[in-house]
Amino acid sequence: MRAVLRQLVRKGRVLAARDGRRCVYRTAAARARLRRSAARRLLDTFFGGSVEQAVATLLSAAERDVSAEEAARLRRLIEDARTKGGRP
């Protein structure tokens, strides 16, 4: 495991810091970028790249109704994605 972590540090994918006698590792990528990357893989793997199918699945899997406020926020997110370079 240490050898793998050393390779990841060398490649710049992981950052290492000393905390007393132990070494603490953390990702070098920004959390938002990691989320987008994971979401892309999820879309491609399970939904054939379809945002519509992914959202429909999430909504059907929810254990409660979507509130009016959440629905309004979702509409704004969709509109923002359409007008600011997001794929339709």
mmCIF file as gemmi writes it, N, C-alpha and C atoms, coordinates in Angstrom:
data_model
loop_
_atom_site.group_PDB
_atom_site.id
_atom_site.type_symbol
_atom_site.label_atom_id
_atom_site.label_alt_id
_atom_site.label_comp_id
_atom_site.label_asym_id
_atom_site.label_entity_id
_atom_site.label_seq_id
_atom_site.pdbx_PDB_ins_code
_atom_site.Cartn_x
_atom_site.Cartn_y
_atom_site.Cartn_z
_atom_site.occupancy
_atom_site.B_iso_or_equiv
_atom_site.pdbx_formal_charge
_atom_site.auth_seq_id
_atom_site.auth_asym_id
_atom_site.pdbx_PDB_model_num
ATOM 1 N N . MET Axp A 1 ? 0.828 -1.181 0 1 0 ? 1 A 1
ATOM 2 C CA . MET Axp A 1 ? 0 0 0 1 0 ? 1 A 1
ATOM 3 C C . MET Axp A 1 ? 0.879 1.253 0 1 0 ? 1 A 1
ATOM 4 N N . ARG Axp A 2 ? 1.926 1.233 0.77 1 0 ? 2 A 1
ATOM 5 C CA . ARG Axp A 2 ? 2.806 2.419 0.806 1 0 ? 2 A 1
ATOM 6 C C . ARG Axp A 2 ? 3.426 2.703 -0.555 1 0 ? 2 A 1
ATOM 7 N N . ALA Axp A 3 ? 3.778 1.631 -1.26 1 0 ? 3 A 1
ATOM 8 C CA . ALA Axp A 3 ? 4.367 1.809 -2.595 1 0 ? 3 A 1
ATOM 9 C C . ALA Axp A 3 ? 3.363 2.478 -3.527 1 0 ? 3 A 1
ATOM 10 N N . VAL Axp A 4 ? 2.11 2.065 -3.467 1 0 ? 4 A 1
ATOM 11 C CA . VAL Axp A 4 ? 1.07 2.666 -4.304 1 0 ? 4 A 1
ATOM 12 C C . VAL Axp A 4 ? 0.892 4.13 -3.929 1 0 ? 4 A 1
ATOM 13 N N . LEU Axp A 5 ? 0.839 4.433 -2.648 1 0 ? 5 A 1
ATOM 14 C CA . LEU Axp A 5 ? 0.695 5.819 -2.209 1 0 ? 5 A 1
ATOM 15 C C . LEU Axp A 5 ? 1.881 6.662 -2.649 1 0 ? 5 A 1
ATOM 16 N N . ARG Axp A 6 ? 3.094 6.11 -2.555 1 0 ? 6 A 1
ATOM 17 C CA . ARG Axp A 6 ? 4.277 6.856 -3.019 1 0 ? 6 A 1
ATOM 18 C C . ARG Axp A 6 ? 4.171 7.179 -4.507 1 0 ? 6 A 1
ATOM 19 N N . GLN Axp A 7 ? 3.681 6.222 -5.302 1 0 ? 7 A 1
ATOM 20 C CA . GLN Axp A 7 ? 3.514 6.455 -6.74 1 0 ? 7 A 1
ATOM 21 C C . GLN Axp A 7 ? 2.485 7.565 -6.993 1 0 ? 7 A 1
ATOM 22 N N . LEU Axp A 8 ? 1.383 7.516 -6.241 1 0 ? 8 A 1
ATOM 23 C CA . LEU Axp A 8 ? 0.35 8.538 -6.402 1 0 ? 8 A 1
ATOM 24 C C . LEU Axp A 8 ? 0.854 9.919 -5.988 1 0 ? 8 A 1
ATOM 25 N N . VAL Axp A 9 ? 1.676 9.975 -4.948 1 0 ? 9 A 1
ATOM 26 C CA . VAL Axp A 9 ? 2.292 11.246 -4.532 1 0 ? 9 A 1
ATOM 27 C C . VAL Axp A 9 ? 3.227 11.735 -5.627 1 0 ? 9 A 1
ATOM 28 N N . ARG Axp A 10 ? 4.028 10.832 -6.163 1 0 ? 10 A 1
ATOM 29 C CA . ARG Axp A 10 ? 4.975 11.192 -7.229 1 0 ? 10 A 1
ATOM 30 C C . ARG Axp A 10 ? 4.246 11.737 -8.457 1 0 ? 10 A 1
ATOM 31 N N . LYS Axp A 11 ? 3.09 11.167 -8.777 1 0 ? 11 A 1
ATOM 32 C CA . LYS Axp A 11 ? 2.304 11.612 -9.934 1 0 ? 11 A 1
ATOM 33 C C . LYS Axp A 11 ? 1.481 12.863 -9.647 1 0 ? 11 A 1
ATOM 34 N N . GLY Axp A 12 ? 1.428 13.287 -8.375 1 0 ? 12 A 1
ATOM 35 C CA . GLY Axp A 12 ? 0.695 14.486 -8.026 1 0 ? 12 A 1
ATOM 36 C C . GLY Axp A 12 ? -0.784 14.265 -7.777 1 0 ? 12 A 1
ATOM 37 N N . ARG Axp A 13 ? -1.216 13.024 -7.692 1 0 ? 13 A 1
ATOM 38 C CA . ARG Axp A 13 ? -2.639 12.726 -7.455 1 0 ? 13 A 1
ATOM 39 C C . ARG Axp A 13 ? -2.995 12.739 -5.98 1 0 ? 13 A 1
ATOM 40 N N . VAL Axp A 14 ? -1.999 12.529 -5.129 1 0 ? 14 A 1
ATOM 41 C CA . VAL Axp A 14 ? -2.204 12.474 -3.681 1 0 ? 14 A 1
ATOM 42 C C . VAL Axp A 14 ? -1.176 13.381 -3.021 1 0 ? 14 A 1
ATOM 43 N N . LEU Axp A 15 ? -1.588 14.059 -1.952 1 0 ? 15 A 1
ATOM 44 C CA . LEU Axp A 15 ? -0.676 14.886 -1.178 1 0 ? 15 A 1
ATOM 45 C C . LEU Axp A 15 ? -0.379 14.176 0.131 1 0 ? 15 A 1
ATOM 46 N N . ALA Axp A 16 ? 0.851 14.29 0.587 1 0 ? 16 A 1
ATOM 47 C CA . ALA Axp A 16 ? 1.261 13.653 1.84 1 0 ? 16 A 1
ATOM 48 C C . ALA Axp A 16 ? 1.743 14.724 2.808 1 0 ? 16 A 1
ATOM 49 N N . ALA Axp A 17 ? 1.39 14.536 4.079 1 0 ? 17 A 1
ATOM 50 C CA . ALA Axp A 17 ? 1.834 15.467 5.123 1 0 ? 17 A 1
ATOM 51 C C . ALA Axp A 17 ? 2.147 14.656 6.372 1 0 ? 17 A 1
ATOM 52 N N . ARG Axp A 18 ? 3.115 15.111 7.113 1 0 ? 18 A 1
ATOM 53 C CA . ARG Axp A 18 ? 3.477 14.445 8.368 1 0 ? 18 A 1
ATOM 54 C C . ARG Axp A 18 ? 2.606 14.956 9.497 1 0 ? 18 A 1
ATOM 55 N N . ASP Axp A 19 ? 2.176 14.032 10.343 1 0 ? 19 A 1
ATOM 56 C CA . ASP Axp A 19 ? 1.423 14.348 11.556 1 0 ? 19 A 1
ATOM 57 C C . ASP Axp A 19 ? 2.083 13.543 12.67 1 0 ? 19 A 1
ATOM 58 N N . GLY Axp A 20 ? 3.088 14.146 13.261 1 0 ? 20 A 1
ATOM 59 C CA . GLY Axp A 20 ? 3.871 13.398 14.247 1 0 ? 20 A 1
ATOM 60 C C . GLY Axp A 20 ? 4.667 12.32 13.547 1 0 ? 20 A 1
ATOM 61 N N . ARG Axp A 21 ? 4.476 11.082 13.955 1 0 ? 21 A 1
ATOM 62 C CA . ARG Axp A 21 ? 5.205 9.967 13.349 1 0 ? 21 A 1
ATOM 63 C C . ARG Axp A 21 ? 4.488 9.383 12.139 1 0 ? 21 A 1
ATOM 64 N N . ARG Axp A 22 ? 3.247 9.753 11.933 1 0 ? 22 A 1
ATOM 65 C CA . ARG Axp A 22 ? 2.513 9.157 10.83 1 0 ? 22 A 1
ATOM 66 C C . ARG Axp A 22 ? 2.421 10.109 9.642 1 0 ? 22 A 1
ATOM 67 N N . CYS Axp A 23 ? 2.174 9.527 8.507 1 0 ? 23 A 1
ATOM 68 C CA . CYS Axp A 23 ? 2.002 10.292 7.278 1 0 ? 23 A 1
ATOM 69 C C . CYS Axp A 23 ? 0.515 10.281 6.936 1 0 ? 23 A 1
ATOM 70 N N . VAL Axp A 24 ? -0.04 11.448 6.661 1 0 ? 24 A 1
ATOM 71 C CA . VAL Axp A 24 ? -1.449 11.582 6.325 1 0 ? 24 A 1
ATOM 72 C C . VAL Axp A 24 ? -1.547 11.911 4.841 1 0 ? 24 A 1
ATOM 73 N N . TYR Axp A 25 ? -2.392 11.148 4.144 1 0 ? 25 A 1
ATOM 74 C CA . TYR Axp A 25 ? -2.563 11.342 2.71 1 0 ? 25 A 1
ATOM 75 C C . TYR Axp A 25 ? -3.942 11.919 2.432 1 0 ? 25 A 1
ATOM 76 N N . ARG Axp A 26 ? -4.009 12.753 1.4 1 0 ? 26 A 1
ATOM 77 C CA . ARG Axp A 26 ? -5.296 13.272 0.952 1 0 ? 26 A 1
ATOM 78 C C . ARG Axp A 26 ? -5.213 13.514 -0.545 1 0 ? 26 A 1
ATOM 79 N N . THR Axp A 27 ? -6.361 13.534 -1.161 1 0 ? 27 A 1
ATOM 80 C CA . THR Axp A 27 ? -6.393 13.708 -2.606 1 0 ? 27 A 1
ATOM 81 C C . THR Axp A 27 ? -5.907 15.103 -2.992 1 0 ? 27 A 1
ATOM 82 N N . ALA Axp A 28 ? -5.281 15.183 -4.135 1 0 ? 28 A 1
ATOM 83 C CA . ALA Axp A 28 ? -4.805 16.472 -4.627 1 0 ? 28 A 1
ATOM 84 C C . ALA Axp A 28 ? -5.887 17.168 -5.457 1 0 ? 28 A 1
ATOM 85 N N . ALA Axp A 29 ? -6.903 16.432 -5.867 1 0 ? 29 A 1
ATOM 86 C CA . ALA Axp A 29 ? -7.964 17 -6.7 1 0 ? 29 A 1
ATOM 87 C C . ALA Axp A 29 ? -9.005 17.698 -5.83 1 0 ? 29 A 1
ATOM 88 N N . ALA Axp A 30 ? -9.613 18.699 -6.394 1 0 ? 30 A 1
ATOM 89 C CA . ALA Axp A 30 ? -10.676 19.409 -5.694 1 0 ? 30 A 1
ATOM 90 C C . ALA Axp A 30 ? -11.897 18.502 -5.583 1 0 ? 30 A 1
ATOM 91 N N . ARG Axp A 31 ? -12.595 18.604 -4.48 1 0 ? 31 A 1
ATOM 92 C CA . ARG Axp A 31 ? -13.764 17.751 -4.22 1 0 ? 31 A 1
ATOM 93 C C . ARG Axp A 31 ? -14.819 17.887 -5.325 1 0 ? 31 A 1
ATOM 94 N N . ALA Axp A 32 ? -15.088 19.1 -5.783 1 0 ? 32 A 1
ATOM 95 C CA . ALA Axp A 32 ? -16.096 19.311 -6.826 1 0 ? 32 A 1
ATOM 96 C C . ALA Axp A 32 ? -15.688 18.605 -8.118 1 0 ? 32 A 1
ATOM 97 N N . ARG Axp A 33 ? -14.41 18.663 -8.448 1 0 ? 33 A 1
ATOM 98 C CA . ARG Axp A 33 ? -13.933 17.997 -9.662 1 0 ? 33 A 1
ATOM 99 C C . ARG Axp A 33 ? -14.071 16.483 -9.531 1 0 ? 33 A 1
ATOM 100 N N . LEU Axp A 34 ? -13.803 15.951 -8.346 1 0 ? 34 A 1
ATOM 101 C CA . LEU Axp A 34 ? -13.975 14.517 -8.125 1 0 ? 34 A 1
ATOM 102 C C . LEU Axp A 34 ? -15.436 14.115 -8.251 1 0 ? 34 A 1
ATOM 103 N N . ARG Axp A 35 ? -16.337 14.939 -7.717 1 0 ? 35 A 1
ATOM 104 C CA . ARG Axp A 35 ? -17.771 14.651 -7.841 1 0 ? 35 A 1
ATOM 105 C C . ARG Axp A 35 ? -18.197 14.624 -9.297 1 0 ? 35 A 1
ATOM 106 N N . ARG Axp A 36 ? -17.753 15.609 -10.078 1 0 ? 36 A 1
ATOM 107 C CA . ARG Axp A 36 ? -18.114 15.644 -11.499 1 0 ? 36 A 1
ATOM 108 C C . ARG Axp A 36 ? -17.583 14.42 -12.229 1 0 ? 36 A 1
ATOM 109 N N . SER Axp A 37 ? -16.365 14.041 -11.932 1 0 ? 37 A 1
ATOM 110 C CA . SER Axp A 37 ? -15.765 12.873 -12.572 1 0 ? 37 A 1
ATOM 111 C C . SER Axp A 37 ? -16.531 11.6 -12.212 1 0 ? 37 A 1
ATOM 112 N N . ALA Axp A 38 ? -16.876 11.448 -10.943 1 0 ? 38 A 1
ATOM 113 C CA . ALA Axp A 38 ? -17.635 10.276 -10.506 1 0 ? 38 A 1
ATOM 114 C C . ALA Axp A 38 ? -19.03 10.278 -11.139 1 0 ? 38 A 1
ATOM 115 N N . ALA Axp A 39 ? -19.649 11.45 -11.231 1 0 ? 39 A 1
ATOM 116 C CA . ALA Axp A 39 ? -20.981 11.546 -11.829 1 0 ? 39 A 1
ATOM 117 C C . ALA Axp A 39 ? -20.934 11.163 -13.301 1 0 ? 39 A 1
ATOM 118 N N . ARG Axp A 40 ? -19.871 11.604 -14.02 1 0 ? 40 A 1
ATOM 119 C CA . ARG Axp A 40 ? -19.73 11.237 -15.424 1 0 ? 40 A 1
ATOM 120 C C . ARG Axp A 40 ? -19.62 9.725 -15.59 1 0 ? 40 A 1
ATOM 121 N N . ARG Axp A 41 ? -18.802 9.1 -14.731 1 0 ? 41 A 1
ATOM 122 C CA . ARG Axp A 41 ? -18.651 7.639 -14.798 1 0 ? 41 A 1
ATOM 123 C C . ARG Axp A 41 ? -19.97 6.944 -14.485 1 0 ? 41 A 1
ATOM 124 N N . LEU Axp A 42 ? -20.685 7.444 -13.488 1 0 ? 42 A 1
ATOM 125 C CA . LEU Axp A 42 ? -21.985 6.884 -13.124 1 0 ? 42 A 1
ATOM 126 C C . LEU Axp A 42 ? -22.967 7.004 -14.294 1 0 ? 42 A 1
ATOM 127 N N . LEU Axp A 43 ? -23.038 8.187 -14.887 1 0 ? 43 A 1
ATOM 128 C CA . LEU Axp A 43 ? -23.923 8.394 -16.037 1 0 ? 43 A 1
ATOM 129 C C . LEU Axp A 43 ? -23.598 7.437 -17.168 1 0 ? 43 A 1
ATOM 130 N N . ASP Axp A 44 ? -22.328 7.327 -17.498 1 0 ? 44 A 1
ATOM 131 C CA . ASP Axp A 44 ? -21.914 6.464 -18.601 1 0 ? 44 A 1
ATOM 132 C C . ASP Axp A 44 ? -22.146 4.993 -18.296 1 0 ? 44 A 1
ATOM 133 N N . THR Axp A 45 ? -21.816 4.578 -17.081 1 0 ? 45 A 1
ATOM 134 C CA . THR Axp A 45 ? -21.888 3.164 -16.72 1 0 ? 45 A 1
ATOM 135 C C . THR Axp A 45 ? -23.316 2.665 -16.572 1 0 ? 45 A 1
ATOM 136 N N . PHE Axp A 46 ? -24.148 3.404 -15.872 1 0 ? 46 A 1
ATOM 137 C CA . PHE Axp A 46 ? -25.478 2.912 -15.528 1 0 ? 46 A 1
ATOM 138 C C . PHE Axp A 46 ? -26.612 3.496 -16.358 1 0 ? 46 A 1
ATOM 139 N N . PHE Axp A 47 ? -26.392 4.65 -16.978 1 0 ? 47 A 1
ATOM 140 C CA . PHE Axp A 47 ? -27.485 5.327 -17.663 1 0 ? 47 A 1
ATOM 141 C C . PHE Axp A 47 ? -27.179 5.649 -19.119 1 0 ? 47 A 1
ATOM 142 N N . GLY Axp A 48 ? -26.122 5.081 -19.666 1 0 ? 48 A 1
ATOM 143 C CA . GLY Axp A 48 ? -25.787 5.326 -21.065 1 0 ? 48 A 1
ATOM 144 C C . GLY Axp A 48 ? -25.6 6.794 -21.381 1 0 ? 48 A 1
ATOM 145 N N . GLY Axp A 49 ? -25.173 7.578 -20.402 1 0 ? 49 A 1
ATOM 146 C CA . GLY Axp A 49 ? -24.95 9.006 -20.591 1 0 ? 49 A 1
ATOM 147 C C . GLY Axp A 49 ? -26.2 9.858 -20.477 1 0 ? 49 A 1
ATOM 148 N N . SER Axp A 50 ? -27.334 9.253 -20.158 1 0 ? 50 A 1
ATOM 149 C CA . SER Axp A 50 ? -28.602 9.986 -20.101 1 0 ? 50 A 1
ATOM 150 C C . SER Axp A 50 ? -28.817 10.642 -18.741 1 0 ? 50 A 1
ATOM 151 N N . VAL Axp A 51 ? -28.766 11.966 -18.724 1 0 ? 51 A 1
ATOM 152 C CA . VAL Axp A 51 ? -29.047 12.717 -17.503 1 0 ? 51 A 1
ATOM 153 C C . VAL Axp A 51 ? -30.508 12.509 -17.109 1 0 ? 51 A 1
ATOM 154 N N . GLU Axp A 52 ? -31.384 12.49 -18.103 1 0 ? 52 A 1
ATOM 155 C CA . GLU Axp A 52 ? -32.813 12.305 -17.837 1 0 ? 52 A 1
ATOM 156 C C . GLU Axp A 52 ? -33.078 10.989 -17.099 1 0 ? 52 A 1
ATOM 157 N N . GLN Axp A 53 ? -32.485 9.9 -17.565 1 0 ? 53 A 1
ATOM 158 C CA . GLN Axp A 53 ? -32.699 8.614 -16.908 1 0 ? 53 A 1
ATOM 159 C C . GLN Axp A 53 ? -32.112 8.604 -15.495 1 0 ? 53 A 1
ATOM 160 N N . ALA Axp A 54 ? -30.962 9.243 -15.32 1 0 ? 54 A 1
ATOM 161 C CA . ALA Axp A 54 ? -30.341 9.292 -13.996 1 0 ? 54 A 1
ATOM 162 C C . ALA Axp A 54 ? -31.218 10.066 -13.011 1 0 ? 54 A 1
ATOM 163 N N . VAL Axp A 55 ? -31.71 11.215 -13.426 1 0 ? 55 A 1
ATOM 164 C CA . VAL Axp A 55 ? -32.562 12.027 -12.548 1 0 ? 55 A 1
ATOM 165 C C . VAL Axp A 55 ? -33.866 11.296 -12.257 1 0 ? 55 A 1
ATOM 166 N N . ALA Axp A 56 ? -34.458 10.673 -13.275 1 0 ? 56 A 1
ATOM 167 C CA . ALA Axp A 56 ? -35.702 9.922 -13.071 1 0 ? 56 A 1
ATOM 168 C C . ALA Axp A 56 ? -35.491 8.799 -12.063 1 0 ? 56 A 1
ATOM 169 N N . THR Axp A 57 ? -34.362 8.117 -12.139 1 0 ? 57 A 1
ATOM 170 C CA . THR Axp A 57 ? -34.065 7.042 -11.2 1 0 ? 57 A 1
ATOM 171 C C . THR Axp A 57 ? -33.898 7.589 -9.786 1 0 ? 57 A 1
ATOM 172 N N . LEU Axp A 58 ? -33.17 8.695 -9.641 1 0 ? 58 A 1
ATOM 173 C CA . LEU Axp A 58 ? -32.995 9.301 -8.32 1 0 ? 58 A 1
ATOM 174 C C . LEU Axp A 58 ? -34.324 9.731 -7.727 1 0 ? 58 A 1
ATOM 175 N N . LEU Axp A 59 ? -35.169 10.331 -8.546 1 0 ? 59 A 1
ATOM 176 C CA . LEU Axp A 59 ? -36.47 10.781 -8.046 1 0 ? 59 A 1
ATOM 177 C C . LEU Axp A 59 ? -37.356 9.598 -7.648 1 0 ? 59 A 1
ATOM 178 N N . SER Axp A 60 ? -37.319 8.523 -8.426 1 0 ? 60 A 1
ATOM 179 C CA . SER Axp A 60 ? -38.153 7.361 -8.097 1 0 ? 60 A 1
ATOM 180 C C . SER Axp A 60 ? -37.612 6.612 -6.885 1 0 ? 60 A 1
ATOM 181 N N . ALA Axp A 61 ? -36.307 6.746 -6.614 1 0 ? 61 A 1
ATOM 182 C CA . ALA Axp A 61 ? -35.706 6.051 -5.472 1 0 ? 61 A 1
ATOM 183 C C . ALA Axp A 61 ? -35.84 6.84 -4.17 1 0 ? 61 A 1
ATOM 184 N N . ALA Axp A 62 ? -36.197 8.116 -4.272 1 0 ? 62 A 1
ATOM 185 C CA . ALA Axp A 62 ? -36.33 8.948 -3.074 1 0 ? 62 A 1
ATOM 186 C C . ALA Axp A 62 ? -37.424 8.384 -2.177 1 0 ? 62 A 1
ATOM 187 N N . GLU Axp A 63 ? -37.185 8.449 -0.895 1 0 ? 63 A 1
ATOM 188 C CA . GLU Axp A 63 ? -38.151 7.906 0.06 1 0 ? 63 A 1
ATOM 189 C C . GLU Axp A 63 ? -39.156 8.958 0.522 1 0 ? 63 A 1
ATOM 190 N N . ARG Axp A 64 ? -39.155 10.101 -0.13 1 0 ? 64 A 1
ATOM 191 C CA . ARG Axp A 64 ? -40.117 11.15 0.209 1 0 ? 64 A 1
ATOM 192 C C . ARG Axp A 64 ? -40.391 11.961 -1.052 1 0 ? 64 A 1
ATOM 193 N N . ASP Axp A 65 ? -41.433 12.746 -1.009 1 0 ? 65 A 1
ATOM 194 C CA . ASP Axp A 65 ? -41.772 13.601 -2.141 1 0 ? 65 A 1
ATOM 195 C C . ASP Axp A 65 ? -40.784 14.755 -2.242 1 0 ? 65 A 1
ATOM 196 N N . VAL Axp A 66 ? -40.628 15.25 -3.448 1 0 ? 66 A 1
ATOM 197 C CA . VAL Axp A 66 ? -39.795 16.424 -3.676 1 0 ? 66 A 1
ATOM 198 C C . VAL Axp A 66 ? -40.61 17.642 -3.26 1 0 ? 66 A 1
ATOM 199 N N . SER Axp A 67 ? -40.033 18.472 -2.394 1 0 ? 67 A 1
ATOM 200 C CA . SER Axp A 67 ? -40.751 19.664 -1.944 1 0 ? 67 A 1
ATOM 201 C C . SER Axp A 67 ? -40.818 20.696 -3.067 1 0 ? 67 A 1
ATOM 202 N N . ALA Axp A 68 ? -41.713 21.647 -2.918 1 0 ? 68 A 1
ATOM 203 C CA . ALA Axp A 68 ? -41.848 22.721 -3.907 1 0 ? 68 A 1
ATOM 204 C C . ALA Axp A 68 ? -40.541 23.501 -4.035 1 0 ? 68 A 1
ATOM 205 N N . GLU Axp A 69 ? -39.861 23.712 -2.896 1 0 ? 69 A 1
ATOM 206 C CA . GLU Axp A 69 ? -38.592 24.455 -2.916 1 0 ? 69 A 1
ATOM 207 C C . GLU Axp A 69 ? -37.518 23.663 -3.672 1 0 ? 69 A 1
ATOM 208 N N . GLU Axp A 70 ? -37.438 22.358 -3.434 1 0 ? 70 A 1
ATOM 209 C CA . GLU Axp A 70 ? -36.461 21.531 -4.15 1 0 ? 70 A 1
ATOM 210 C C . GLU Axp A 70 ? -36.765 21.521 -5.648 1 0 ? 70 A 1
ATOM 211 N N . ALA Axp A 71 ? -38.042 21.409 -5.988 1 0 ? 71 A 1
ATOM 212 C CA . ALA Axp A 71 ? -38.43 21.402 -7.401 1 0 ? 71 A 1
ATOM 213 C C . ALA Axp A 71 ? -38.027 22.718 -8.07 1 0 ? 71 A 1
ATOM 214 N N . ALA Axp A 72 ? -38.214 23.815 -7.376 1 0 ? 72 A 1
ATOM 215 C CA . ALA Axp A 72 ? -37.837 25.125 -7.931 1 0 ? 72 A 1
ATOM 216 C C . ALA Axp A 72 ? -36.325 25.204 -8.124 1 0 ? 72 A 1
ATOM 217 N N . ARG Axp A 73 ? -35.567 24.715 -7.14 1 0 ? 73 A 1
ATOM 218 C CA . ARG Axp A 73 ? -34.1 24.717 -7.27 1 0 ? 73 A 1
ATOM 219 C C . ARG Axp A 73 ? -33.665 23.829 -8.427 1 0 ? 73 A 1
ATOM 220 N N . LEU Axp A 74 ? -34.302 22.681 -8.578 1 0 ? 74 A 1
ATOM 221 C CA . LEU Axp A 74 ? -33.968 21.784 -9.685 1 0 ? 74 A 1
ATOM 222 C C . LEU Axp A 74 ? -34.264 22.45 -11.027 1 0 ? 74 A 1
ATOM 223 N N . ARG Axp A 75 ? -35.399 23.147 -11.126 1 0 ? 75 A 1
ATOM 224 C CA . ARG Axp A 75 ? -35.707 23.859 -12.364 1 0 ? 75 A 1
ATOM 225 C C . ARG Axp A 75 ? -34.639 24.9 -12.683 1 0 ? 75 A 1
ATOM 226 N N . ARG Axp A 76 ? -34.189 25.623 -11.651 1 0 ? 76 A 1
ATOM 227 C CA . ARG Axp A 76 ? -33.131 26.64 -11.867 1 0 ? 76 A 1
ATOM 228 C C . ARG Axp A 76 ? -31.829 25.973 -12.308 1 0 ? 76 A 1
ATOM 229 N N . LEU Axp A 77 ? -31.477 24.847 -11.693 1 0 ? 77 A 1
ATOM 230 C CA . LEU Axp A 77 ? -30.253 24.135 -12.084 1 0 ? 77 A 1
ATOM 231 C C . LEU Axp A 77 ? -30.323 23.673 -13.535 1 0 ? 77 A 1
ATOM 232 N N . ILE Axp A 78 ? -31.492 23.173 -13.929 1 0 ? 78 A 1
ATOM 233 C CA . ILE Axp A 78 ? -31.661 22.722 -15.315 1 0 ? 78 A 1
ATOM 234 C C . ILE Axp A 78 ? -31.549 23.893 -16.269 1 0 ? 78 A 1
ATOM 235 N N . GLU Axp A 79 ? -32.198 25.001 -15.94 1 0 ? 79 A 1
ATOM 236 C CA . GLU Axp A 79 ? -32.129 26.182 -16.795 1 0 ? 79 A 1
ATOM 237 C C . GLU Axp A 79 ? -30.701 26.714 -16.88 1 0 ? 79 A 1
ATOM 238 N N . ASP Axp A 80 ? -29.996 26.755 -15.747 1 0 ? 80 A 1
ATOM 239 C CA . ASP Axp A 80 ? -28.601 27.189 -15.755 1 0 ? 80 A 1
ATOM 240 C C . ASP Axp A 80 ? -27.742 26.289 -16.633 1 0 ? 80 A 1
ATOM 241 N N . ALA Axp A 81 ? -27.962 24.992 -16.548 1 0 ? 81 A 1
ATOM 242 C CA . ALA Axp A 81 ? -27.182 24.039 -17.349 1 0 ? 81 A 1
ATOM 243 C C . ALA Axp A 81 ? -27.455 24.245 -18.829 1 0 ? 81 A 1
ATOM 244 N N . ARG Axp A 82 ? -28.681 24.597 -19.176 1 0 ? 82 A 1
ATOM 245 C CA . ARG Axp A 82 ? -29.033 24.79 -20.586 1 0 ? 82 A 1
ATOM 246 C C . ARG Axp A 82 ? -28.473 26.103 -21.133 1 0 ? 82 A 1
ATOM 247 N N . THR Axp A 83 ? -28.443 27.153 -20.319 1 0 ? 83 A 1
ATOM 248 C CA . THR Axp A 83 ? -28.042 28.467 -20.817 1 0 ? 83 A 1
ATOM 249 C C . THR Axp A 83 ? -26.56 28.783 -20.629 1 0 ? 83 A 1
ATOM 250 N N . LYS Axp A 84 ? -25.886 28.028 -19.776 1 0 ? 84 A 1
ATOM 251 C CA . LYS Axp A 84 ? -24.474 28.328 -19.497 1 0 ? 84 A 1
ATOM 252 C C . LYS Axp A 84 ? -23.55 27.245 -20.015 1 0 ? 84 A 1
ATOM 253 N N . GLY Axp A 85 ? -23.89 26.695 -21.164 1 0 ? 85 A 1
ATOM 254 C CA . GLY Axp A 85 ? -22.981 25.75 -21.788 1 0 ? 85 A 1
ATOM 255 C C . GLY Axp A 85 ? -23.185 24.297 -21.409 1 0 ? 85 A 1
ATOM 256 N N . GLY Axp A 86 ? -24.171 24.014 -20.57 1 0 ? 86 A 1
ATOM 257 C CA . GLY Axp A 86 ? -24.452 22.618 -20.26 1 0 ? 86 A 1
ATOM 258 C C . GLY Axp A 86 ? -25.082 21.96 -21.465 1 0 ? 86 A 1
ATOM 259 N N . ARG Axp A 87 ? -24.923 20.669 -21.581 1 0 ? 87 A 1
ATOM 260 C CA . ARG Axp A 87 ? -25.534 19.971 -22.705 1 0 ? 87 A 1
ATOM 261 C C . ARG Axp A 87 ? -27.036 19.845 -22.473 1 0 ? 87 A 1
ATOM 262 N N . PRO Axp A 88 ? -27.819 20.147 -23.493 1 0 ? 88 A 1
ATOM 263 C CA . PRO Axp A 88 ? -29.285 20.045 -23.376 1 0 ? 88 A 1
ATOM 264 C C . PRO Axp A 88 ? -29.739 18.606 -23.222 1 0 ? 88 A 1
